[in-house]
C-alpha cells in the first residue's frame, strides 16, 4: 500500500512540474501558489490573488485534520 502511495505522490509532483514548464513556455508571466504543512502548522506562498484561496484551503485542511483526531 505504501509503495502505491509513493508512486502516486511522485507522479503528481512530476505532473505538476511538467504543467509549470509547459505554462512557462506558453506565456511570459507565470503565476504560482504553493502551500503545505510542517507538522500541524500551515504555510503558503503565492504570486497572485490565488494566495487567498490557498490560505483558505490550507486552513480548511488543518481543521479537517484536527477534526479527524477528535
Biopython code that builds the backbone (N, CA, C, O; Angstrom):
import numpy as np
from Bio.PDB.StructureBuilder import StructureBuilder

atoms = [
    (1, "UNK", "N", (0.823, -1.196, 0.000)),
    (1, "UNK", "CA", (0.000, 0.000, 0.000)),
    (1, "UNK", "C", (0.865, 1.256, 0.000)),
    (1, "UNK", "O", (0.571, 2.203, -0.730)),
    (2, "UNK", "N", (1.925, 1.281, 0.804)),
    (2, "UNK", "CA", (2.782, 2.461, 0.858)),
    (2, "UNK", "C", (3.549, 2.656, -0.443)),
    (2, "UNK", "O", (3.842, 3.787, -0.830)),
    (3, "UNK", "N", (3.874, 1.559, -1.118)),
    (3, "UNK", "CA", (4.548, 1.684, -2.412)),
    (3, "UNK", "C", (3.646, 2.370, -3.423)),
    (3, "UNK", "O", (4.107, 3.191, -4.216)),
    (4, "UNK", "N", (2.350, 2.033, -3.397)),
    (4, "UNK", "CA", (1.402, 2.663, -4.311)),
    (4, "UNK", "C", (1.268, 4.150, -4.011)),
    (4, "UNK", "O", (1.206, 4.959, -4.937)),
    (5, "UNK", "N", (1.222, 4.527, -2.729)),
    (5, "UNK", "CA", (1.116, 5.931, -2.367)),
    (5, "UNK", "C", (2.357, 6.702, -2.790)),
    (5, "UNK", "O", (2.259, 7.852, -3.217)),
    (6, "UNK", "N", (3.528, 6.075, -2.674)),
    (6, "UNK", "CA", (4.757, 6.716, -3.106)),
    (6, "UNK", "C", (4.723, 6.979, -4.603)),
    (6, "UNK", "O", (5.095, 8.064, -5.050)),
    (7, "UNK", "N", (4.285, 6.007, -5.376)),
    (7, "UNK", "CA", (4.232, 6.158, -6.831)),
    (7, "UNK", "C", (3.221, 7.241, -7.210)),
    (7, "UNK", "O", (3.496, 8.052, -8.094)),
    (8, "UNK", "N", (2.066, 7.267, -6.562)),
    (8, "UNK", "CA", (1.056, 8.281, -6.856)),
    (8, "UNK", "C", (1.585, 9.670, -6.489)),
    (8, "UNK", "O", (1.420, 10.611, -7.266)),
    (9, "UNK", "N", (2.213, 9.815, -5.329)),
    (9, "UNK", "CA", (2.772, 11.097, -4.926)),
    (9, "UNK", "C", (3.856, 11.574, -5.873)),
    (9, "UNK", "O", (3.887, 12.744, -6.254)),
    (10, "UNK", "N", (4.734, 10.679, -6.249)),
    (10, "UNK", "CA", (5.806, 11.028, -7.189)),
    (10, "UNK", "C", (5.219, 11.431, -8.531)),
    (10, "UNK", "O", (5.684, 12.394, -9.140)),
    (11, "UNK", "N", (4.212, 10.718, -9.001)),
    (11, "UNK", "CA", (3.593, 11.034, -10.290)),
    (11, "UNK", "C", (2.911, 12.398, -10.245)),
    (11, "UNK", "O", (2.983, 13.151, -11.216)),
    (12, "UNK", "N", (2.249, 12.731, -9.134)),
    (12, "UNK", "CA", (1.591, 14.034, -9.031)),
    (12, "UNK", "C", (2.605, 15.173, -9.007)),
    (12, "UNK", "O", (2.378, 16.212, -9.629)),
    (13, "UNK", "N", (3.704, 14.996, -8.308)),
    (13, "UNK", "CA", (4.749, 16.018, -8.289)),
    (13, "UNK", "C", (5.340, 16.190, -9.682)),
    (13, "UNK", "O", (5.528, 17.316, -10.141)),
    (14, "UNK", "N", (5.632, 15.096, -10.351)),
    (14, "UNK", "CA", (6.188, 15.150, -11.704)),
    (14, "UNK", "C", (5.209, 15.816, -12.671)),
    (14, "UNK", "O", (5.618, 16.627, -13.502)),
    (15, "UNK", "N", (3.930, 15.484, -12.571)),
    (15, "UNK", "CA", (2.912, 16.089, -13.434)),
    (15, "UNK", "C", (2.820, 17.593, -13.182)),
    (15, "UNK", "O", (2.692, 18.371, -14.127)),
    (16, "UNK", "N", (2.883, 18.004, -11.931)),
    (16, "UNK", "CA", (2.847, 19.425, -11.614)),
    (16, "UNK", "C", (4.027, 20.164, -12.200)),
    (16, "UNK", "O", (3.874, 21.275, -12.707)),
    (17, "UNK", "N", (5.206, 19.562, -12.139)),
    (17, "UNK", "CA", (6.393, 20.189, -12.720)),
    (17, "UNK", "C", (6.254, 20.320, -14.230)),
    (17, "UNK", "O", (6.637, 21.342, -14.799)),
    (18, "UNK", "N", (5.716, 19.309, -14.882)),
    (18, "UNK", "CA", (5.510, 19.347, -16.337)),
    (18, "UNK", "C", (4.519, 20.454, -16.698)),
    (18, "UNK", "O", (4.730, 21.181, -17.669)),
    (19, "UNK", "N", (3.440, 20.586, -15.924)),
    (19, "UNK", "CA", (2.444, 21.632, -16.200)),
    (19, "UNK", "C", (3.071, 23.014, -16.043)),
    (19, "UNK", "O", (2.804, 23.903, -16.852)),
    (20, "UNK", "N", (3.893, 23.209, -15.025)),
    (20, "UNK", "CA", (4.549, 24.501, -14.819)),
    (20, "UNK", "C", (5.492, 24.812, -15.972)),
    (20, "UNK", "O", (5.528, 25.945, -16.451)),
    (21, "UNK", "N", (6.248, 23.831, -16.419)),
    (21, "UNK", "CA", (7.184, 24.054, -17.531)),
    (21, "UNK", "C", (6.428, 24.414, -18.802)),
    (21, "UNK", "O", (6.821, 25.342, -19.508)),
    (22, "UNK", "N", (5.360, 23.702, -19.101)),
    (22, "UNK", "CA", (4.578, 23.979, -20.311)),
    (22, "UNK", "C", (3.948, 25.366, -20.238)),
    (22, "UNK", "O", (3.960, 26.099, -21.227)),
    (23, "UNK", "N", (3.402, 25.734, -19.089)),
    (23, "UNK", "CA", (2.772, 27.051, -18.977)),
    (23, "UNK", "C", (3.798, 28.180, -19.057)),
    (23, "UNK", "O", (3.490, 29.259, -19.562)),
    (24, "UNK", "N", (5.008, 27.942, -18.565)),
    (24, "UNK", "CA", (6.030, 28.986, -18.667)),
    (24, "UNK", "C", (6.509, 29.158, -20.099)),
    (24, "UNK", "O", (6.937, 30.248, -20.478)),
    (25, "UNK", "N", (6.445, 28.117, -20.889)),
    (25, "UNK", "CA", (6.833, 28.235, -22.295)),
    (25, "UNK", "C", (5.763, 28.933, -23.126)),
    (25, "UNK", "O", (6.073, 29.562, -24.138)),
    (26, "UNK", "N", (4.497, 28.824, -22.699)),
    (26, "UNK", "CA", (3.406, 29.416, -23.453)),
    (26, "UNK", "C", (3.257, 30.911, -23.207)),
    (26, "UNK", "O", (2.797, 31.633, -24.092)),
    (27, "UNK", "N", (3.629, 31.385, -22.043)),
    (27, "UNK", "CA", (3.484, 32.803, -21.752)),
    (27, "UNK", "C", (4.682, 33.301, -20.955)),
    (27, "UNK", "O", (5.441, 32.518, -20.383)),
    (28, "UNK", "N", (4.833, 34.627, -20.932)),
    (28, "UNK", "CA", (5.969, 35.176, -20.210)),
    (28, "UNK", "C", (5.665, 35.384, -18.730)),
    (28, "UNK", "O", (6.584, 35.544, -17.927)),
    (29, "UNK", "N", (4.383, 35.383, -18.358)),
    (29, "UNK", "CA", (4.012, 35.588, -16.964)),
    (29, "UNK", "C", (3.485, 34.286, -16.384)),
    (29, "UNK", "O", (2.510, 33.723, -16.883)),
    (30, "UNK", "N", (4.129, 33.816, -15.339)),
    (30, "UNK", "CA", (3.721, 32.575, -14.683)),
    (30, "UNK", "C", (3.269, 32.922, -13.274)),
    (30, "UNK", "O", (3.998, 33.563, -12.517)),
    (31, "UNK", "N", (2.059, 32.493, -12.926)),
    (31, "UNK", "CA", (1.552, 32.688, -11.576)),
    (31, "UNK", "C", (1.650, 31.362, -10.841)),
    (31, "UNK", "O", (1.478, 30.295, -11.431)),
    (32, "UNK", "N", (1.925, 31.439, -9.562)),
    (32, "UNK", "CA", (2.098, 30.217, -8.803)),
    (32, "UNK", "C", (1.495, 30.369, -7.420)),
    (32, "UNK", "O", (1.308, 31.478, -6.919)),
    (33, "UNK", "N", (1.199, 29.241, -6.823)),
    (33, "UNK", "CA", (0.760, 29.184, -5.431)),
    (33, "UNK", "C", (1.256, 27.866, -4.867)),
    (33, "UNK", "O", (1.177, 26.825, -5.519)),
    (34, "UNK", "N", (1.768, 27.924, -3.649)),
    (34, "UNK", "CA", (2.330, 26.734, -3.025)),
    (34, "UNK", "C", (1.955, 26.751, -1.559)),
    (34, "UNK", "O", (2.061, 27.782, -0.896)),
    (35, "UNK", "N", (1.523, 25.624, -1.059)),
    (35, "UNK", "CA", (1.185, 25.540, 0.356)),
    (35, "UNK", "C", (1.405, 24.143, 0.876)),
    (35, "UNK", "O", (1.493, 23.181, 0.113)),
    (36, "UNK", "N", (1.490, 24.047, 2.170)),
    (36, "UNK", "CA", (1.696, 22.742, 2.769)),
    (36, "UNK", "C", (1.700, 22.832, 4.277)),
    (36, "UNK", "O", (1.259, 23.823, 4.860)),
    (37, "UNK", "N", (2.197, 21.796, 4.891)),
    (37, "UNK", "CA", (2.237, 21.711, 6.345)),
    (37, "UNK", "C", (3.629, 21.309, 6.802)),
    (37, "UNK", "O", (4.303, 20.507, 6.156)),
    (38, "UNK", "N", (4.045, 21.873, 7.915)),
    (38, "UNK", "CA", (5.189, 21.364, 8.659)),
    (38, "UNK", "C", (4.615, 21.007, 10.018)),
    (38, "UNK", "O", (4.386, 21.869, 10.866)),
    (39, "UNK", "N", (4.390, 19.721, 10.202)),
    (39, "UNK", "CA", (3.661, 19.295, 11.390)),
    (39, "UNK", "C", (2.234, 19.795, 11.263)),
    (39, "UNK", "O", (1.617, 19.623, 10.211)),
    (40, "UNK", "N", (1.697, 20.405, 12.300)),
    (40, "UNK", "CA", (0.324, 20.941, 12.203)),
    (40, "UNK", "C", (0.281, 22.406, 11.780)),
    (40, "UNK", "O", (-0.789, 23.012, 11.822)),
    (41, "UNK", "N", (1.405, 22.997, 11.372)),
    (41, "UNK", "CA", (1.465, 24.421, 11.048)),
    (41, "UNK", "C", (1.380, 24.607, 9.529)),
    (41, "UNK", "O", (2.240, 24.115, 8.798)),
    (42, "UNK", "N", (0.350, 25.315, 9.049)),
    (42, "UNK", "CA", (0.225, 25.540, 7.609)),
    (42, "UNK", "C", (1.101, 26.705, 7.143)),
    (42, "UNK", "O", (1.388, 27.622, 7.912)),
    (43, "UNK", "N", (1.520, 26.661, 5.877)),
    (43, "UNK", "CA", (2.282, 27.744, 5.272)),
    (43, "UNK", "C", (1.915, 27.842, 3.805)),
    (43, "UNK", "O", (1.353, 26.903, 3.241)),
    (44, "UNK", "N", (2.227, 28.969, 3.183)),
    (44, "UNK", "CA", (1.937, 29.111, 1.771)),
    (44, "UNK", "C", (2.511, 30.388, 1.192)),
    (44, "UNK", "O", (2.710, 31.375, 1.902)),
    (45, "UNK", "N", (2.775, 30.359, -0.108)),
    (45, "UNK", "CA", (3.250, 31.496, -0.873)),
    (45, "UNK", "C", (2.474, 31.534, -2.174)),
    (45, "UNK", "O", (2.058, 30.500, -2.696)),
    (46, "UNK", "N", (2.282, 32.744, -2.695)),
    (46, "UNK", "CA", (1.602, 32.873, -3.981)),
    (46, "UNK", "C", (2.048, 34.159, -4.659)),
    (46, "UNK", "O", (2.498, 35.098, -4.003)),
    (47, "UNK", "N", (1.918, 34.189, -5.979)),
    (47, "UNK", "CA", (2.308, 35.367, -6.751)),
    (47, "UNK", "C", (1.100, 36.167, -7.225)),
    (47, "UNK", "O", (1.266, 37.153, -7.943)),
    (48, "UNK", "N", (-0.094, 35.772, -6.846)),
    (48, "UNK", "CA", (-1.278, 36.460, -7.351)),
    (48, "UNK", "C", (-2.406, 36.343, -6.328)),
    (48, "UNK", "O", (-2.190, 35.992, -5.168)),
    (49, "UNK", "N", (-3.610, 36.649, -6.796)),
    (49, "UNK", "CA", (-4.782, 36.591, -5.925)),
    (49, "UNK", "C", (-5.084, 35.168, -5.460)),
    (49, "UNK", "O", (-5.882, 34.983, -4.541)),
    (50, "UNK", "N", (-4.480, 34.184, -6.058)),
    (50, "UNK", "CA", (-4.731, 32.809, -5.664)),
    (50, "UNK", "C", (-4.156, 32.490, -4.291)),
    (50, "UNK", "O", (-4.447, 31.436, -3.726)),
    (51, "UNK", "N", (-3.356, 33.377, -3.760)),
    (51, "UNK", "CA", (-2.807, 33.191, -2.422)),
    (51, "UNK", "C", (-3.901, 33.124, -1.371)),
    (51, "UNK", "O", (-3.810, 32.333, -0.432)),
    (52, "UNK", "N", (-4.937, 33.945, -1.517)),
    (52, "UNK", "CA", (-6.051, 33.916, -0.575)),
    (52, "UNK", "C", (-6.778, 32.576, -0.643)),
    (52, "UNK", "O", (-7.146, 32.015, 0.389)),
    (53, "UNK", "N", (-6.980, 32.073, -1.832)),
    (53, "UNK", "CA", (-7.616, 30.755, -1.986)),
    (53, "UNK", "C", (-6.751, 29.682, -1.350)),
    (53, "UNK", "O", (-7.267, 28.762, -0.715)),
    (54, "UNK", "N", (-5.449, 29.790, -1.515)),
    (54, "UNK", "CA", (-4.519, 28.836, -0.921)),
    (54, "UNK", "C", (-4.607, 28.858, 0.598)),
    (54, "UNK", "O", (-4.633, 27.804, 1.233)),
    (55, "UNK", "N", (-4.654, 30.040, 1.179)),
    (55, "UNK", "CA", (-4.752, 30.156, 2.631)),
    (55, "UNK", "C", (-6.061, 29.546, 3.132)),
    (55, "UNK", "O", (-6.066, 28.838, 4.139)),
    (56, "UNK", "N", (-7.151, 29.810, 2.451)),
    (56, "UNK", "CA", (-8.446, 29.258, 2.852)),
    (56, "UNK", "C", (-8.431, 27.739, 2.759)),
    (56, "UNK", "O", (-8.910, 27.067, 3.672)),
    (57, "UNK", "N", (-7.891, 27.182, 1.676)),
    (57, "UNK", "CA", (-7.833, 25.729, 1.535)),
    (57, "UNK", "C", (-6.922, 25.093, 2.574)),
    (57, "UNK", "O", (-7.212, 24.007, 3.076)),
    (58, "UNK", "N", (-5.825, 25.766, 2.895)),
    (58, "UNK", "CA", (-4.908, 25.232, 3.896)),
    (58, "UNK", "C", (-5.556, 25.239, 5.276)),
    (58, "UNK", "O", (-5.428, 24.271, 6.025)),
    (59, "UNK", "N", (-6.248, 26.321, 5.617)),
    (59, "UNK", "CA", (-6.948, 26.363, 6.906)),
    (59, "UNK", "C", (-8.063, 25.332, 6.975)),
    (59, "UNK", "O", (-8.284, 24.729, 8.025)),
    (60, "UNK", "N", (-8.759, 25.124, 5.880)),
    (60, "UNK", "CA", (-9.788, 24.083, 5.837)),
    (60, "UNK", "C", (-9.168, 22.704, 6.046)),
    (60, "UNK", "O", (-9.729, 21.873, 6.761)),
    (61, "UNK", "N", (-8.032, 22.462, 5.436)),
    (61, "UNK", "CA", (-7.351, 21.173, 5.598)),
    (61, "UNK", "C", (-6.905, 20.962, 7.034)),
    (61, "UNK", "O", (-7.019, 19.852, 7.553)),
    (62, "UNK", "N", (-6.397, 22.006, 7.694)),
    (62, "UNK", "CA", (-5.956, 21.856, 9.074)),
    (62, "UNK", "C", (-7.148, 21.611, 9.982)),
    (62, "UNK", "O", (-7.042, 20.834, 10.931)),
    (63, "UNK", "N", (-8.287, 22.258, 9.715)),
    (63, "UNK", "CA", (-9.489, 21.997, 10.510)),
    (63, "UNK", "C", (-9.957, 20.555, 10.337)),
    (63, "UNK", "O", (-10.349, 19.909, 11.308)),
    (64, "UNK", "N", (-9.919, 20.054, 9.117)),
    (64, "UNK", "CA", (-10.302, 18.651, 8.879)),
    (64, "UNK", "C", (-9.323, 17.696, 9.563)),
    (64, "UNK", "O", (-9.722, 16.645, 10.064)),
    (65, "UNK", "N", (-8.046, 18.064, 9.581)),
    (65, "UNK", "CA", (-7.035, 17.237, 10.248)),
    (65, "UNK", "C", (-7.335, 17.135, 11.734)),
    (65, "UNK", "O", (-7.339, 16.039, 12.294)),
    (66, "UNK", "N", (-7.587, 18.279, 12.380)),
    (66, "UNK", "CA", (-7.853, 18.254, 13.816)),
    (66, "UNK", "C", (-9.178, 17.604, 14.145)),
    (66, "UNK", "O", (-9.315, 16.986, 15.200)),
    (67, "UNK", "N", (-10.179, 17.731, 13.245)),
    (67, "UNK", "CA", (-11.463, 17.098, 13.484)),
    (67, "UNK", "C", (-11.335, 15.571, 13.431)),
    (67, "UNK", "O", (-12.022, 14.867, 14.171)),
    (68, "UNK", "N", (-10.478, 15.068, 12.577)),
    (68, "UNK", "CA", (-10.322, 13.618, 12.470)),
    (68, "UNK", "C", (-9.578, 13.053, 13.676)),
    (68, "UNK", "O", (-9.687, 11.860, 13.959)),
    (69, "UNK", "N", (-8.820, 13.889, 14.395)),
    (69, "UNK", "CA", (-8.082, 13.429, 15.585)),
    (69, "UNK", "C", (-8.970, 13.365, 16.822)),
    (69, "UNK", "O", (-8.598, 12.738, 17.813)),
    (70, "UNK", "N", (-10.151, 14.012, 16.779)),
    (70, "UNK", "CA", (-11.036, 14.019, 17.955)),
    (70, "UNK", "C", (-11.792, 12.724, 18.057)),
    (70, "UNK", "O", (-12.585, 12.543, 18.981)),
]
sb = StructureBuilder()
sb.init_structure("model")
sb.init_model(0)
sb.init_chain("A")
sb.init_seg("    ")
for serial, (resi, resn, name, xyz) in enumerate(atoms, 1):
    if name == "N":
        sb.init_residue(resn, " ", resi, " ")
    sb.init_atom(name, np.array(xyz, "f"), 0.0, 1.0, " ", f" {name:<3s}", serial, name[0])
structure = sb.get_structure()
